[in-house]
Amino acid sequence: MLAFLPYWVEPVAHYMVTVGLKVTGQIAVVAVLSSGIIGILLGTLLTIRWWPLRSLIRLYVEIWRGLPLIVTIFLVYYALPSFGIEIQPWLAAAVALTLWGSAQIAEATRGAVESIPREQHEAAAALGFGWVGRHSFVIVPQAVRRLLPPLVSLLVNVIQNTTLAALIGVNELLTTGRQQIETLLFPPPVGTGQDHSLAIYSAILVTFFVISFPLTRLAAYLERRLV
């Protein structure tokens, strides 16, 4: 650590990175991967003609897109144990973000699949592909190219929304920062006896900016080149 920084910066930064940033990344990775897989599958199925299945998927999409994310987090965290399913707080946050994210991706996937020219469907059918094969090997690979910008944007939104996990006791980045602020308020040798809220929250702001800004620029670049 740089010598001109106060002595308390290094242990605070170490704790926030090794605990808070690690959990934030853990939640984001699980939520984005799960959202992508589930969302692409559901969005593709939204294009079929069998209305009962399409209606069920549409209901799923509208529910999880329409509910405030904080409500979804509380619902997952408190509802699952009532059915005998014990779940860790960080995983409850990841599941809630997956429900929200998969609904967003499903709608984007539907639009991407429907934007593929009808001739592509007809050509695949002429080669002997059924519905599953046609979509698996011809249509969805082309649609995924158009989905890259919203997927990157989803990653940014998920990373930022991990801060809501603090409401169910998850030690993500924002929570660990608040914990360190409270610890530093104690007199020496436990803390410094001073309020370092501005410095720590500013560090959290910079961290989220450093992570999010390149991703937003990447999403904009992909949108210009691929869509």
C-alpha positions, 0 to 999 in steps of 0.5 A: 500500500502507498506510504502516504495513505493512512494506516487504516486504509490497507486493512479496510481495503483488504477486507472489502476486496477479499470479502465484499468484492468476492461475494459481489462477483460471485452473485453476479457470475451465477446470476448472469450465467443462469439468466443467459441460459434460462432467458435464451431458452424461454425467449426462443420458446416464446416464438412457438405457435402453441399458445398454452406454453407461450402463455405460461412463459409470457406470465413468467416474463411479465411477473418477474419483469414487473415486480420490483427487484427488492420484492423478488429478493425478499420473496426468494429469501423468506418464501423458500424456507417456508417450503423446507428449502434452506438457502444461503443469503447470497444464493437467494440474491443470485436466484432473485437476480436470475428470475429478473434477468432471465425475464429481461433476456427472454424478451430480448431473445424473442425479438432477436429470434423473430428478427431472423429472416423467414428465409433462414427458417425455410432453408433450415427446414429444406435441409431436413431440420425439425423445430429443435434442430432448426433453432439450435443450429441455425436460428439461435446462433444468429440471434445470440449475435444480436443478443450480445449487447443486452447481455453485457448491459444485463451484466452491468445491471446485475453488478449494480443491483447486487447492492440490494443483497445487503437487505438480507444480510449478504456481505457484498461490497457495500455491506463490507464498506458500511461495516468498516465505517462502523468499526473505524468509529470505535476508539483506538486500538479497535478503530480510529475514533473518526468517521471515514464514511466519505472516503470509503463510500467514495472508494465503493463508487470508484470501484463500481465505476471502474467495473461498469464503465468499460462494460457499458462502452463495450455494450455500445460498441457491440450494438454498433458493430453487431446489431 
